[in-house]
Amino acid sequence: MLCSTPSRSSHRCSPICCCKSMTGHRCKTPATPCPCGSGLALAACCGRLHAGELAVSAEALMRSRYSAYVLGNEAYLLATWHPDTRPAVLGLADDAPVKWLGLDVLACQAGQPGDAQGTVRFVARYKVNGRAQRLCEHSRFICQDGRWLYVDGQVDEAH
């Protein structure tokens, strides 16, 4: 979509426009909603974490990781995975295409600023080859040197 800023009339805005700080800028592209379901724009929510800002809680990291799966951001997923449990590669591009449908956070235990660890229970809904799926997971996180990291998760098959 073309940007309506007079000085940049040929500039193409992305869904997260890089030139919003320009005086007089009026991007015609609406802000992309964050996939995590927060109701905020991606740039004001998980996009900040994907760009290098640290998560303030285990839940914030879990939401940003869900968004990274939606966006195919394998580098972020690996960077936020504890080195003791992190796989060498994820191979998201090798998997069958996934259409992520939504995230529901069911419970959080600890995982706040000042905590050393935390858990988040969530349900992620998605489709693979047109078939609806649900992942219910109880994820463990630790805070190491002020940085939250995903350790592992226990999948609840009964949910």
Phi and psi restraints in degrees (value plus and minus 20) as a CYANA .aco file:
   2 LEU   PHI     -97.4   -57.4
   2 LEU   PSI     123.4   163.4
   3 CYS   PHI     -99.8   -59.8
   3 CYS   PSI     122.1   162.1
   4 SER   PHI    -113.7   -73.7
   4 SER   PSI     -12.5    27.5
   5 THR   PHI     -89.8   -49.8
   5 THR   PSI     102.6   142.6
   6 PRO   PHI     -74.5   -34.5
   6 PRO   PSI     -62.0   -22.0
   7 SER   PHI     -94.7   -54.7
   7 SER   PSI     -31.2     8.8
   8 ARG   PHI    -149.8  -109.8
   8 ARG   PSI      22.4    62.4
   9 SER   PHI     -81.0   -41.0
   9 SER   PSI     -42.8    -2.8
  10 SER   PHI    -115.4   -75.4
  10 SER   PSI     -21.8    18.2
  11 HIS   PHI     -91.3   -51.3
  11 HIS   PSI     109.4   149.4
  12 ARG   PHI    -116.0   -76.0
  12 ARG   PSI     101.4   141.4
  13 CYS   PHI    -101.8   -61.8
  13 CYS   PSI     120.2   160.2
  14 SER   PHI    -108.1   -68.1
  14 SER   PSI     150.2   190.2
  15 PRO   PHI     -75.9   -35.9
  15 PRO   PSI     -50.3   -10.3
  16 ILE   PHI    -130.6   -90.6
  16 ILE   PSI      67.9   107.9
  17 CYS   PHI     -82.3   -42.3
  17 CYS   PSI     112.6   152.6
  18 CYS   PHI    -100.9   -60.9
  18 CYS   PSI     -28.5    11.5
  19 CYS   PHI    -136.4   -96.4
  19 CYS   PSI       1.5    41.5
  20 LYS   PHI     -82.6   -42.6
  20 LYS   PSI     -41.8    -1.8
  21 SER   PHI     -99.5   -59.5
  21 SER   PSI     -27.3    12.7
  22 MET   PHI     -90.3   -50.3
  22 MET   PSI     117.9   157.9
  23 THR   PHI     -83.2   -43.2
  23 THR   PSI     111.7   151.7
  24 GLY   PHI      60.3   100.3
  24 GLY   PSI     -15.1    24.9
  25 HIS   PHI     -93.1   -53.1
  25 HIS   PSI     112.3   152.3
  26 ARG   PHI    -154.5  -114.5
  26 ARG   PSI      70.2   110.2
  27 CYS   PHI     -91.8   -51.8
  27 CYS   PSI     113.5   153.5
  28 LYS   PHI    -100.7   -60.7
  28 LYS   PSI     -32.5     7.5
  29 THR   PHI    -106.7   -66.7
  29 THR   PSI     102.2   142.2
  30 PRO   PHI     -86.8   -46.8
  30 PRO   PSI     134.5   174.5
  31 ALA   PHI     -82.6   -42.6
  31 ALA   PSI     116.8   156.8
  32 THR   PHI     -91.7   -51.7
  32 THR   PSI     106.0   146.0
  33 PRO   PHI     -87.8   -47.8
  33 PRO   PSI     126.8   166.8
  34 CYS   PHI     -90.2   -50.2
  34 CYS   PSI     112.7   152.7
  35 PRO   PHI     -82.8   -42.8
  35 PRO   PSI     -39.3     0.7
  36 CYS   PHI     -91.0   -51.0
  36 CYS   PSI     -30.9     9.1
  37 GLY   PHI      67.5   107.5
  37 GLY   PSI      -6.9    33.1
  38 SER   PHI     -90.0   -50.0
  38 SER   PSI     -41.3    -1.3
  39 GLY   PHI      71.1   111.1
  39 GLY   PSI     -26.4    13.6
  40 LEU   PHI    -111.1   -71.1
  40 LEU   PSI     145.1   185.1
  41 ALA   PHI     -90.7   -50.7
  41 ALA   PSI     129.1   169.1
  42 LEU   PHI     -73.0   -33.0
  42 LEU   PSI     -63.3   -23.3
  43 ALA   PHI     -84.4   -44.4
  43 ALA   PSI     -46.3    -6.3
  44 ALA   PHI    -115.8   -75.8
  44 ALA   PSI     -21.6    18.4
  45 CYS   PHI    -145.7  -105.7
  45 CYS   PSI    -132.7   -92.7
  46 CYS   PHI     -85.9   -45.9
  46 CYS   PSI     -46.0    -6.0
  47 GLY   PHI     -78.5   -38.5
  47 GLY   PSI     -53.3   -13.3
  48 ARG   PHI     -84.2   -44.2
  48 ARG   PSI     -60.4   -20.4
  49 LEU   PHI     -90.4   -50.4
  49 LEU   PSI     -60.1   -20.1
  50 HIS   PHI     -81.7   -41.7
  50 HIS   PSI     -47.7    -7.7
  51 ALA   PHI    -106.1   -66.1
  51 ALA   PSI     -22.1    17.9
  52 GLY   PHI     103.4   143.4
  52 GLY   PSI     -31.8     8.2
  53 GLU   PHI     -87.9   -47.9
  53 GLU   PSI     123.5   163.5
  54 LEU   PHI    -101.6   -61.6
  54 LEU   PSI     122.8   162.8
  55 ALA   PHI     -89.0   -49.0
  55 ALA   PSI     120.4   160.4
  56 VAL   PHI    -107.8   -67.8
  56 VAL   PSI     -32.8     7.2
  57 SER   PHI    -172.5  -132.5
  57 SER   PSI     146.7   186.7
  58 ALA   PHI     -82.5   -42.5
  58 ALA   PSI     -60.0   -20.0
  59 GLU   PHI     -83.2   -43.2
  59 GLU   PSI     -62.1   -22.1
  60 ALA   PHI     -81.7   -41.7
  60 ALA   PSI     -60.1   -20.1
  61 LEU   PHI     -87.0   -47.0
  61 LEU   PSI     -63.2   -23.2
  62 MET   PHI     -81.0   -41.0
  62 MET   PSI     -64.4   -24.4
  63 ARG   PHI     -81.5   -41.5
  63 ARG   PSI     -61.0   -21.0
  64 SER   PHI     -88.2   -48.2
  64 SER   PSI     -52.0   -12.0
  65 ARG   PHI     -90.6   -50.6
  65 ARG   PSI     -60.4   -20.4
  66 TYR   PHI     -77.7   -37.7
  66 TYR   PSI     -68.5   -28.5
  67 SER   PHI     -79.7   -39.7
  67 SER   PSI     -57.1   -17.1
  68 ALA   PHI     -84.9   -44.9
  68 ALA   PSI     -58.5   -18.5
  69 TYR   PHI     -82.9   -42.9
  69 TYR   PSI     -65.2   -25.2
  70 VAL   PHI     -77.9   -37.9
  70 VAL   PSI     -61.4   -21.4
  71 LEU   PHI    -108.1   -68.1
  71 LEU   PSI     -24.9    15.1
  72 GLY   PHI      51.6    91.6
  72 GLY   PSI       9.2    49.2
  73 ASN   PHI    -108.2   -68.2
  73 ASN   PSI      54.9    94.9
  74 GLU   PHI     -82.1   -42.1
  74 GLU   PSI     -56.4   -16.4
  75 ALA   PHI     -80.6   -40.6
  75 ALA   PSI     -62.4   -22.4
  76 TYR   PHI     -86.3   -46.3
  76 TYR   PSI     -62.4   -22.4
  77 LEU   PHI     -79.0   -39.0
  77 LEU   PSI     -65.5   -25.5
  78 LEU   PHI     -88.1   -48.1
  78 LEU   PSI     -58.6   -18.6
  79 ALA   PHI     -87.6   -47.6
  79 ALA   PSI     -45.1    -5.1
  80 THR   PHI    -122.2   -82.2
  80 THR   PSI      -7.7    32.3
  81 TRP   PHI    -120.9   -80.9
  81 TRP   PSI     112.9   152.9
  82 HIS   PHI     -78.9   -38.9
  82 HIS   PSI     114.6   154.6
  83 PRO   PHI     -80.1   -40.1
  83 PRO   PSI     -45.9    -5.9
  84 ASP   PHI     -91.8   -51.8
  84 ASP   PSI     -41.7    -1.7
  85 THR   PHI    -142.6  -102.6
  85 THR   PSI     -22.2    17.8
  86 ARG   PHI     -92.5   -52.5
  86 ARG   PSI     112.4   152.4
  87 PRO   PHI     -93.5   -53.5
  87 PRO   PSI     140.7   180.7
  88 ALA   PHI     -86.2   -46.2
  88 ALA   PSI     -60.3   -20.3
  89 VAL   PHI    -164.0  -124.0
  89 VAL   PSI     138.4   178.4
  90 LEU   PHI    -121.2   -81.2
  90 LEU   PSI     -56.5   -16.5
  91 GLY   PHI      48.0    88.0
  91 GLY   PSI      17.9    57.9
  92 LEU   PHI     -77.0   -37.0
  92 LEU   PSI     -56.1   -16.1
  93 ALA   PHI     -88.4   -48.4
  93 ALA   PSI     -41.7    -1.7
  94 ASP   PHI    -105.0   -65.0
  94 ASP   PSI     -37.8     2.2
  95 ASP   PHI     -98.2   -58.2
  95 ASP   PSI     142.6   182.6
  96 ALA   PHI     -80.8   -40.8
  96 ALA   PSI     124.1   164.1
  97 PRO   PHI     -77.7   -37.7
  97 PRO   PSI     114.6   154.6
  98 VAL   PHI    -133.6   -93.6
  98 VAL   PSI     113.6   153.6
  99 LYS   PHI    -127.4   -87.4
  99 LYS   PSI      88.4   128.4
 100 TRP   PHI     -98.7   -58.7
 100 TRP   PSI     112.9   152.9
 101 LEU   PHI    -128.5   -88.5
 101 LEU   PSI     -43.7    -3.7
 102 GLY   PHI     144.1   184.1
 102 GLY   PSI     145.6   185.6
 103 LEU   PHI    -151.7  -111.7
 103 LEU   PSI     113.9   153.9
 104 ASP   PHI    -145.4  -105.4
 104 ASP   PSI     100.8   140.8
 105 VAL   PHI    -107.4   -67.4
 105 VAL   PSI     101.5   141.5
 106 LEU   PHI    -113.3   -73.3
 106 LEU   PSI     -56.2   -16.2
 107 ALA   PHI    -183.4  -143.4
 107 ALA   PSI     128.9   168.9
 108 CYS   PHI    -151.4  -111.4
 108 CYS   PSI     118.0   158.0
 109 GLN   PHI    -146.2  -106.2
 109 GLN   PSI     103.7   143.7
 110 ALA   PHI      35.1    75.1
 110 ALA   PSI    -165.0  -125.0
 111 GLY   PHI      55.6    95.6
 111 GLY   PSI       0.4    40.4
 112 GLN   PHI    -120.7   -80.7
 112 GLN   PSI     148.8   188.8
 113 PRO   PHI     -72.9   -32.9
 113 PRO   PSI     111.6   151.6
 114 GLY   PHI      76.0   116.0
 114 GLY   PSI     -38.2     1.8
 115 ASP   PHI    -101.3   -61.3
 115 ASP   PSI     132.4   172.4
 116 ALA   PHI    -110.9   -70.9
 116 ALA   PSI     -42.5    -2.5
 117 GLN   PHI    -171.6  -131.6
 117 GLN   PSI     148.5   188.5
 118 GLY   PHI    -186.2  -146.2
 118 GLY   PSI     142.6   182.6
 119 THR   PHI    -150.5  -110.5
 119 THR   PSI     129.8   169.8
 120 VAL   PHI    -155.6  -115.6
 120 VAL   PSI     108.1   148.1
 121 ARG   PHI    -126.1   -86.1
 121 ARG   PSI     110.3   150.3
 122 PHE   PHI    -166.6  -126.6
 122 PHE   PSI     144.4   184.4
 123 VAL   PHI    -144.4  -104.4
 123 VAL   PSI     106.0   146.0
 124 ALA   PHI    -132.1   -92.1
 124 ALA   PSI     108.6   148.6
 125 ARG   PHI    -124.8   -84.8
 125 ARG   PSI     119.4   159.4
 126 TYR   PHI    -178.2  -138.2
 126 TYR   PSI     149.1   189.1
 127 LYS   PHI    -145.4  -105.4
 127 LYS   PSI     119.6   159.6
 128 VAL   PHI    -149.1  -109.1
 128 VAL   PSI     105.6   145.6
 129 ASN   PHI      32.0    72.0
 129 ASN   PSI      18.4    58.4
 130 GLY   PHI      60.2   100.2
 130 GLY   PSI     -23.9    16.1
 131 ARG   PHI    -118.6   -78.6
 131 ARG   PSI     107.0   147.0
 132 ALA   PHI     -90.6   -50.6
 132 ALA   PSI     118.8   158.8
 133 GLN   PHI    -154.8  -114.8
 133 GLN   PSI     140.2   180.2
 134 ARG   PHI    -156.6  -116.6
 134 ARG   PSI     113.8   153.8
 135 LEU   PHI    -134.0   -94.0
 135 LEU   PSI      94.6   134.6
 136 CYS   PHI    -127.4   -87.4
 136 CYS   PSI      99.2   139.2
 137 GLU   PHI    -153.7  -113.7
 137 GLU   PSI     124.5   164.5
 138 HIS   PHI    -128.0   -88.0
 138 HIS   PSI      80.6   120.6
 139 SER   PHI    -115.5   -75.5
 139 SER   PSI     123.0   163.0
 140 ARG   PHI    -127.8   -87.8
 140 ARG   PSI     118.9   158.9
 141 PHE   PHI    -151.6  -111.6
 141 PHE   PSI     130.2   170.2
 142 ILE   PHI    -148.8  -108.8
 142 ILE   PSI     133.6   173.6
 143 CYS   PHI    -126.0   -86.0
 143 CYS   PSI      97.4   137.4
 144 GLN   PHI    -142.4  -102.4
 144 GLN   PSI      98.3   138.3
 145 ASP   PHI      34.3    74.3
 145 ASP   PSI      20.6    60.6
 146 GLY   PHI      59.5    99.5
 146 GLY   PSI     -11.8    28.2
 147 ARG   PHI    -143.4  -103.4
 147 ARG   PSI     101.3   141.3
 148 TRP   PHI     -94.3   -54.3
 148 TRP   PSI     117.8   157.8
 149 LEU   PHI    -154.1  -114.1
 149 LEU   PSI     122.2   162.2
 150 TYR   PHI     -96.3   -56.3
 150 TYR   PSI     112.1   152.1
 151 VAL   PHI    -120.7   -80.7
 151 VAL   PSI     -79.6   -39.6
 152 ASP   PHI    -188.8  -148.8
 152 ASP   PSI     156.9   196.9
 153 GLY   PHI    -165.4  -125.4
 153 GLY   PSI     129.0   169.0
 154 GLN   PHI    -128.1   -88.1
 154 GLN   PSI      99.3   139.3
 155 VAL   PHI    -100.7   -60.7
 155 VAL   PSI     111.7   151.7
 156 ASP   PHI    -114.4   -74.4
 156 ASP   PSI      78.6   118.6
 157 GLU   PHI     -87.6   -47.6
 157 GLU   PSI     -46.7    -6.7
 158 ALA   PHI     -97.1   -57.1
 158 ALA   PSI     -36.7     3.3
